[in-house]
């Protein structure tokens, strides 16, 4: 990953002409402190592990392994894999009490159970490993003087909190599949669709969404640390050019067009994130197994019939109410009906491709006003969105085979990575660099000759 070398050559001529040679007192000013690059590399390594656990989690869902362990066991007990036949039979007996076994897997053998158990166990162990891998070095970085800046310490604390919350959400999600959530509802003239033992798709989306946010936070902070270090390195190489180089750096990140690019880029990231969350709805509802054709959804229609898209059985119901809420028919179907959810995900996927192509062209138009890396990442996002769409269509046509579905999920993470990096290289500099730039301006202003009356 390369980063822009900030110099006056990357600034518009009008701006460059206003930059004067720094005075001698300015040359002696020490360069600002930044977070050590070691912290950035640790964040990127942690992000790679989060990428891996997202893929493992997707495979766990696709192989229907997530409900194989019916207890949380957050301590050491949950880390130990059964060794003896007696221990395996104990776990097997627990699983036999679950709705998934009784309703779907009554003919499953012990060997089959071991296979799905290992996927869920691996997912949980990897999650705990990531927590330790991130938290222990991060704590040491924060305690060691000079390795982190205040804003980095806040970011590391936020990421660590997100990892812990992610673990809680994992069990909260699994618990939703161990009992029919509608079992105690009163009888209704509009009954719900038959319940299938699986985790609640809202909780699944929250679990995946939190993993995305933690991942984005790691990559974003790592890229910004490396970018700030690139500036400081250049300042140390050319101490007599600190004024020009700092002003060029600040200009590239704070001019109006750069700010506009960040706003558009943030919108693109949120749009891609929303598309990925709807992908989680599709996975949680097994919506990829309906209408396995493209671009139509039955009888040469781009969208299914109205009675399928707005099925009253999927309407939200008020607590303790037997009848659906008529005002919530549309929202209930948009989030709970497999047919409607797949249709929305299709529209979002195609729209994402169009949006990313437009974002890439927009970035190229602004290449003189933003860091050189930003248009490259925007172009990468456009290419990845196209590949991601092809993977999604192939996954649908072949009825969700494991390899294609896993690649499709990995593609969503790569797309989010490209957009995050585009924002990371254009984010405002840390507080110490901003203060340094302000001092540079003040000193330059104080040395200008006064105008004659």
N, C-alpha and C positions, 0 to 999 in steps of 0.2 A: 504494500500500500504506500503510494507516494503522496507527499503533501506539498502544497504550494510554498516555494521559497519567496517570502515576501520582500520585495524590493521596489524601488520607485519605478522600475521598468514595467511593472504590472498595473500602474495607475495611469489614468487618463492624462494627456499632455497638459490640460488646463490645471489639473491639480498639481502636477509635477512642477509647473513653473512657479507656483507659490511657495515652494519648499526651499528654505534657505539653508546654507551650511551651518551646522550646529556650532555654538560658541564653545570655547575651551572648557568652561565650567560644566557644560552639558556632557562633554566627552567623558568626564570623570565620573559621571553618575553610574552607580552599579546597576546592572541589569536586574529586572524583577525576578523574584523566585517563582518557580513553577513546581507542579507535582512531578515526582520522578517518573521517568519512562518505565521503570520496573512496575509501577502501579498500573500503568496502561497495559503492559504485557500480561499482567495477572488478570486484569479485567477481560482481555481478549481470550485468554485461556479459559476463564470461567464461562464466558459467553459460548465458547465452543462446546463446553460440557452441557450448557443449557440447550444448545442446538441438538446435541445428542439425546438428551432426555426427552425433548419434544418428539423426536423420531421414535424413540422407544415407547413413549406414551401412546403415540398413534398406532404402533404395532400392537400394543397391549389392547387397545380398543378394537382394532380390526380383527384380532384373534379371539375376541370376547373373553379375555383373560382377567379383566379388571375386578370381577367379583369372586375370584377364586380364593382370596384371603379375606375372611369375614371378620377379622379383628384388626384394630389399628396397631397396637403394640409399638408405641413410639420409642421404647427403650431398647436395651441390648437384646431382649428376647426376640423382638421383631427382626433383628439383623441375622439371626441364626437360621440357616437352611436346615430343614429336617434331614436327619442322617439315617436313622434306623427305620425298619418297616413299621415299628410301633408308632414312631413320630409321624410318619407319613399317613398312617391310618387314622391318627388323631385329627390331623388337618382334613383328611378326606371325610371323616364323620361330621366335622363342622360344616363343610361345604354341602353335604347332603341335606342339611337343615335349611338351606337357602332356597328362595323361590326359583332362582335360575336352574338349580339342579332338578327340583321337583317338577318344574313346568317345561324345561327345554332339554335338559341333559340327563334324564333318568337312565339312559342307556350308556352313559359314559363309563369308561374303565378307569382304573387307578392310574395307568400309564398316561391316558389322555389328561387326567387331572394334573399329573406332575408337569406336563408340558405347559399348561396355562398358568399353573402356580409359579413356575420359574420365570415367566414373563412379568407377572405382577411383582414378584419378589425382586427381580432385577430392577424394575422401575423404581421401587421404593428405596432400595439400597443405593442406587445412583443418585436419587434425590438427597439422601442423607450425606453421601460423599460430597456432593456439590456444596451443601451447606458448610461442611467443615473446610473444604478446599478454599472456599471464598472467605469465610469469616475469620479464620485464624490468621492468615497473612494480612488481611485487611486491618485487623486490630493491631498487628505489629507495625504496619505502615503508619497508622494514625499515632501510635505512641512514639515512634522514632522521629526525632526533631528533623525538620527540613525535607521530609519525604512527601508530605502532602500539604496542600493549602486548605484553608477553612472550607471553601466550597466543595472540595473533593471529599473531605471528611463527612460532610453532610450527605453527599451522594452515596458514599460507601455505606453509611448507616441506613439510608433509605433502601438500598439494594438488599442489604442483609435482612431488613424487616420484610421486604417482599418475598425473599426466599423462605423465611419462616412462615409467612402467611400462606404461601403456596403449599407448604406441607400440610397445614391445617385444611386447606381447601381440598386437597387430595382425598383425605379421609371423609370429609363432609360430602364429597361427590360419591365415593364408594358406598357410604351409608344409605344414600338415596335409592340404591338398587337392591337393598336387602329387605324392603317392605313395599307393598303396593301403596302408594301415597293416596289413592282414592278409595281404599277399602272401606273407610268409615263414612263415606259420603251417603246421604239419603238417596233413595230411589228417585229417578228422574224420568220424565217423558222423553227426554233427549239424552240417552245414556252416552257415556264416554266410549271411545274405541277401546277394544280389549287391551289390557295392560300387558306389556312384554317386560320381563325382568331385565332391566338395564339401568345404568346410571342416568340420573336426571340430566337432560341436555343443557338446561340452564347452568347447572353446576359444572358440567363438563366445559361449557364455553367460558365460565368464570375461571376455571382451573387453567385452561389453555391460554386465556387472555392474560392472566397474571404472569404466566411463563413468558409470553411475548413482551410484556412490559418490563419484566426483569431483564430479559435479553436486550431489549432496545436501550434500557438504561446503561447496561454494561458497555455496549458498543459505542453509544453516544458519548459517554464520559471518556472512554479510551481514546476515541478519535480526537476529541477536543484537547486532551492532555498531550497527545503526540503533536498536534498542530501548534499548541503554545510552546512546546519544547523546540519545534523547528524554528520559531521566531527567536527564542533566546539563544539558540545555537548560532544563528546568523548574526545576532547582535554581538556575541562574544568574538566572532571572527572579524567583524568590522566595527570596532568601538567608535571610530570617527564618523560612522554613518547612522548612529542610533536614532537621531531625529528623523531622518528621511525614512528609514526602515520601519520605525514604529508608526509614523503617520501613514505610510503605505498600507501597513497591516490593519490599522484602525479604519482606514478608508474602505478597504475591501470588505470589511465586516459591518460597517455602520452607515454606508451610504444608502440613500433611499431605495435604490434598486436591489441592493443586497437584502435589506429588510423585507422588501416585497417578495423576494425569492424565498426567504425563510417562511413567510406566511403561506405562500402557495405550497411549499414543500411540506409544511405541517399539515395542510389540508390533504395532500396526497397520501401522507403517512396514515392519517386517520381514515381515509377512504379505503386504503389497502387493508388496514386493521379491521375495519367493519366487514369487508369481504371475507377475511380469514375467520372472523367470529361466526359468520353465517356458514362457513365451511364446517365449523364445530357443531352447529345445529344440524347440518346435513349428516355428519358422522353420528351424532348422538341419537338421531331419529331413524337411522338407516335409510335416509331419504335418497341415497345414491342407488338404491335398488328398485326405484320406481322410475318409469319413463327412461329406459336405457337407450335413448336415441338422441340425435342432435342434427340440426337445430330445432326440430319439431318435438312436440310433446303430445303425440297421438293424433292420428288422422290429419296430418299436415297442418296442425295448429302450432303457432309459436308459444301459446299458453294453453293450459288445460281448460276444460269447461268451467263455467262459473260455479256450478254446484260442487265441483271438486276443490276449487281454490277457496271457496267460502263455505266450508262444511260446518254446520251449526254444532256438531259434536265437539269441535275444538275451541269453542268460545270460552272465554274466561268466566269463572263462576265466583260470585262473592262467597266469603267464608260462611259455612253452614247453610248455603243455599243449594237447593236441588236443581234449579233451573238455570240455564246459561244466561249471562248478561247480554242482552241484545245489542247494547252499545259497544261491546267488546268482541264482536264476531270477527271483524277484520284483524285486529291486533292478535287475537288468539290464533287465528289461522296463519298469520305471518310468522309466528314463533313456535307453533306446535304441530301444524299440519305438514307432514312430509312432502306432499305434492307442492304446496305453496312455498315451503322453505327451499325446495330444489329450484323452483322457478325463480325465486328472488336471487338465489346464489348464482344462477346462470346470468341474470341481468347484471348483477354486480360484477361478475367476472369479466364479461365483455366490456362493461363500462370502465373497469380498471385498466384494461389494455388501451382503450382510447385515451383515457386520462393520462396514462404514463407516457404515451407517445407525444401528447400535447405538452406535457411537462418537460420532456427531453428537448423539444423544439424551443420551448420558452427559455430553458437554461442556456441553450446555445446562443440565443439572442442576447443574453446578459453576460456572456463570457468575459467581456472586458471589465465588468464591474463586480465579479465574484471570484473566489479562488478557482484556480484551474481544475482542481479535482472535482468541484461541484457538478459541472456539466457531464463529466465522465461518469459519475455515479448516477446522474439522472438518465443518461443513455443506457447504463447497465440496468436500471429499473425498467425501462421500456422494453429492452430485450427479454428480461426475465419475466415480465408480465405476459408477453406473447408465448414464451415457452410454458409458463404456468397454465395458461389457457389450454394449450394443446394437451398437457398432462391431465388437466381436469376433464376434457372431452374424452380422452382415451380411457381414463378411469371409469367414466360413466358408460361408455360403449361396451367395455369388457366386464361390466358388472362388478366393479370395485375389486380387482385383484390386488393382493397385498403389495407386490413391488411397485405397481403404478400408483396406488393410493399413498404409499409412503413417500415416493418421489414428489407427488403433488403437495403433500404437507411440507416436505423439505423446501419445495419451491416457494411456498408462501414465506418461509423464514428468510430465504435469500432475498426475496423482493423487499421485505421489511428492512433487511440489512442495507441494501443499496440506498433506500430512502433515508435511513438513519444516518448513514455516512454523509449523504448530501447535506443534511442538516448539521451534522457534527462539524464539518469543515467550515461552515458559515456561521456558527453560533458566536455570540459576543464573547470576547476574551475574558479571562478570569479577572477578579477584582484587583489583584496586584498589578496586572498589566495595564488595566484601565487607569489606575492611580499613577503608574509610571508615565503613561502617555500624557496625563494631565499635568504632571510636573514638567515634562518636556516642553509642553506648550507654554506654561507659565514662565519657565526660564528663557525660552526663545523670545517671548513677548517682552520680558524685562531687559533684554539686551538690544532691542531694536532702538536705533537712534530716534530721538524725539524730533518732531517736525518743527521747523523754524516758524515763529509767529508771522 
